[in-house]
Amino acid sequence: TGSVTLKAGRVAGFDLPSALHYDVEAIYSAHTAFDTWTFKLEPLGDRQAYKSLRVVGPDLQLEGKAEVSAAGAISGAVKLQVEAKKKMVRGNYSLGGTLERPTIRRAAPAK
């Protein structure tokens, strides 16, 4: 259990702004740059919970939570705002996939 802050970095191999711009689950090229990435890490049995997840970067704001299993499977929900290629994308999204092949898709509207 603890809090983590990462500054001025990038996630290689996953282009979040372009994936959202083109409305696809993932684009596995380029990178996603961030200015600050903070979260609280909490072990949950065979999973790690990333609570109070917040990523701020060039034209990117993301808040939410995620879990990663021992096998690397990702699940979670985020609220985000991204401006990519002069297109603003906002909404609630679900995280999935694995650490090697993450995915993101617009969450289904609440009923």
C-alpha positions as CSV (number, residue, x, y, z in Angstrom):
1,T,0.0,0.0,0.0
2,G,1.3,3.4,-0.9
3,S,1.1,6.5,-3.1
4,V,3.0,6.9,-6.3
5,T,3.8,10.0,-8.4
6,L,5.5,9.7,-11.8
7,K,6.5,12.9,-13.6
8,A,7.3,13.8,-17.2
9,G,7.1,10.4,-18.8
10,R,5.5,8.3,-21.5
11,V,3.8,5.0,-22.0
12,A,5.6,3.4,-24.9
13,G,3.6,1.2,-27.4
14,F,0.1,2.6,-26.6
15,D,-1.2,5.8,-28.3
16,L,-4.2,6.7,-26.1
17,P,-5.0,10.1,-27.8
18,S,-5.0,8.5,-31.3
19,A,-7.1,5.5,-30.1
20,L,-9.8,7.8,-28.8
21,H,-9.6,10.1,-31.9
22,Y,-10.2,7.1,-34.2
23,D,-12.7,5.5,-31.8
24,V,-10.8,2.2,-31.7
25,E,-9.8,0.0,-28.7
26,A,-6.1,0.5,-29.1
27,I,-3.3,1.7,-31.3
28,Y,-0.1,-0.1,-30.5
29,S,2.4,2.3,-31.8
30,A,3.9,5.6,-30.8
31,H,3.3,6.5,-27.1
32,T,1.2,8.4,-24.6
33,A,3.0,11.3,-23.0
34,F,2.2,12.5,-19.5
35,D,3.2,15.3,-17.3
36,T,2.0,13.7,-14.0
37,W,0.7,10.2,-13.2
38,T,-0.5,9.6,-9.6
39,F,-2.2,6.7,-8.0
40,K,-2.6,4.8,-4.7
41,L,-1.5,1.2,-4.9
42,E,-3.3,-1.4,-2.8
43,P,-2.8,-5.2,-3.0
44,L,-6.1,-7.2,-3.3
45,G,-5.2,-10.9,-3.1
46,D,-3.8,-11.8,-6.5
47,R,-4.5,-8.4,-7.9
48,Q,-3.1,-4.9,-7.5
49,A,-5.6,-2.0,-7.2
50,Y,-4.7,1.4,-8.6
51,K,-7.0,3.8,-6.8
52,S,-7.3,7.5,-7.3
53,L,-5.6,7.1,-10.6
54,R,-5.0,10.5,-12.3
55,V,-3.0,11.2,-15.5
56,V,-2.4,14.7,-16.8
57,G,-0.5,15.4,-19.9
58,P,-0.4,17.3,-23.2
59,D,-4.2,17.7,-24.0
60,L,-5.0,14.7,-21.6
61,Q,-6.9,14.5,-18.3
62,L,-7.8,11.0,-17.0
63,E,-9.2,10.0,-13.6
64,G,-10.4,6.6,-12.4
65,K,-9.4,3.3,-11.0
66,A,-7.9,0.1,-12.3
67,E,-6.9,-3.4,-11.2
68,V,-4.2,-5.6,-12.6
69,S,-4.1,-9.4,-12.0
70,A,-1.0,-11.5,-11.4
71,A,-1.3,-12.7,-15.0
72,G,-1.4,-9.1,-16.2
73,A,-5.1,-8.7,-17.1
74,I,-6.4,-5.1,-16.7
75,S,-9.8,-4.0,-15.7
76,G,-11.1,-0.6,-14.6
77,A,-13.1,2.5,-15.4
78,V,-11.9,6.0,-16.1
79,K,-13.4,9.4,-16.9
80,L,-11.2,11.2,-19.4
81,Q,-10.9,14.2,-21.6
82,V,-8.5,14.2,-24.6
83,E,-7.9,16.6,-27.4
84,A,-6.3,14.7,-30.3
85,K,-5.8,16.1,-33.8
86,K,-8.1,19.0,-33.0
87,K,-10.9,16.7,-31.9
88,M,-12.1,16.8,-28.3
89,V,-13.1,13.5,-26.8
90,R,-14.7,13.2,-23.3
91,G,-16.5,10.5,-21.5
92,N,-16.5,7.4,-19.4
93,Y,-14.4,4.5,-20.6
94,S,-13.7,0.9,-19.6
95,L,-10.2,-0.5,-19.4
96,G,-9.4,-4.1,-20.5
97,G,-6.8,-6.2,-22.2
98,T,-3.5,-6.9,-20.6
99,L,-0.4,-5.0,-19.6
100,E,1.2,-6.0,-23.0
101,R,-2.0,-5.3,-25.0
102,P,-4.2,-2.8,-23.1
103,T,-7.6,-1.7,-24.5
104,I,-10.0,1.1,-23.8
105,R,-13.6,1.4,-25.0
106,R,-16.4,3.8,-24.3
107,A,-18.5,2.6,-21.3
108,A,-22.1,1.6,-21.9
109,P,-24.5,4.3,-20.8
110,A,-26.1,3.8,-17.4
111,K,-29.6,2.4,-17.5
